[in-house]
Amino acid sequence: MIAFNAAIGPAGIPPPVLEKLSADIRTVVDSRAFAERTANLGIDAKGNTPAELEAWMRQEIDKWVRIVRDANIKGE
């Protein structure tokens, strides 16, 4: 099973702010202490860049749009 958490902010965050937030989050996720705590919970935590997250999210949205459309699923 795959689950994810992401820090997502409003559109238009200045690139230097986004880069700093991303670097700080990566520092935590890449730390030994974080790895040990998450491993104890059965979690294999991975970090990525904002661009990688955006690409993955777009891919997932496209995939699920196709599945819903092809299955003719309608909202109630």
N, C-alpha and C positions, 0 to 999 in steps of 0.2 A: 504494500500500500504506500502511496505517496501522499504526503501532506506538506503544506508549506506555510510559512509565515513571511510576510513582507512588510517593510516600512514604506508606505505610499503617502505622498503628500500632494498638495495642490499643483496644478499645472503652473509652469513658469517659475519654478524654484531656480534661482540663479545657479549656473553651473558650478561655481566655486563652493557654494553651500552644499549642493548635492554631492559633489566629490568628497567634501569633508565628512558629511554624514555617512556616506558609503564607506569611506576608509575607516571611520570609527567603528561602525557596525562590523566590518570585516575583521578588525583587530579583536573584537570580542569573540566573534564566531570562530576565528582561527586560534584562539587561546587554548592552552592546555586545560585550564580550569573549566572552561565552557564545554570542551570535548568530554571531559570526565563526567561532568554533571549530566550532560545529555545522554552519554553512553549508559549511565545508570538508569535512565528512563527508557532505554531501548531505541534511542534516536541517533541516527547518523547524520549530524548536522553538516550542511554544506553552505558555503556562501557563494554569492555571484555578484556581478556588476549590475548597475541599473540597466544597461543595454541588454545583458543576458536575461534579466528578469522580464523586461519588456518583450523581447523576442519570444520567450517561453509563454508568456501570457497571451500574446497574439496568436501563437500556434494553438494553444488550448481553446481559445475562443472560436477560432476557425473550425477546429475539430468538432466542438460541441454544437456549433451552429449547423454543420453538415449532418450530424447525427439526429438532431431534433427535426431538421427539415426532411431528411430521408425517411424518418419514421413517422412523419406527419403528426408530430406531437403538437397539441394545441393547449394553450392556457385555459383554465376554467374561468 
